[in-house]
Amino acid sequence: MGLKDDPARLLRDRYPMRFTTRILYSDMDAFRHLNNGATGRYLEEGRADLNMTVFGEDCMIDPPGGLQLLFATVTIDFIKQAHYPGTVEIATGLTRIGGSSYIIAQAAFQHDVCFALGEAVMVKAIDGRPKALTDDEKARMEGLSIG
């Protein structure tokens, strides 16, 4: 079962975090479609925004005390084509918060239509070993859950 099998995932207003960016000329393929790599890069920026909101900006720049935010899985379902020129909006939130892991859910929109869904299972680790999320981190995450 793919991400696109949950119709609620296609609704932008379910996601608490969003940003819009312009599609660059270099992001398109020969048919003026947004290429798959660029879609992945936009989703990556959404994950970075969420992680910095939860763990602070240092988690992406100079992680304190050996902190690592590791991928267990990353999935992208491509639903429709997006085109150059234009903009994309990336919507991001959380679907699950575990002991040391969490699931980031994302949707990419152009002209108010979802064209891709993403999901990443992340693990908080210290020096490569799972580390429990703190109560403060979990509280910040709770505010980012998709409705």
C-alpha angles and dihedrals in degrees: 000000000000131000091255090063089078104074092195089066088067093063112098095201091065091070119081098203126056141164134177126216137176119253109241123224088242090057094070133083127223091282094054091254121138104257122237094245092057091051089053090050092052091050089049090057090053091052090049091052091052094046092050090050091054103034103022130253092284090070088073100034109033109356112214122236098358094305114171129181102206130192117235092175138351121196130182123186113196110211107169138357121269119205142215128268105044145064136280129211119211117204120195138183144136129268100180137022116193135172097284101350138066137183120234115205121198142178130193120212137191120182089356091300122116111236101170140018126205136191130183128185106211130192124202107222141172113214091343097310124107113261124196117253111246122239089251092052091048091049091053089047093051088062089056098053116124114247 
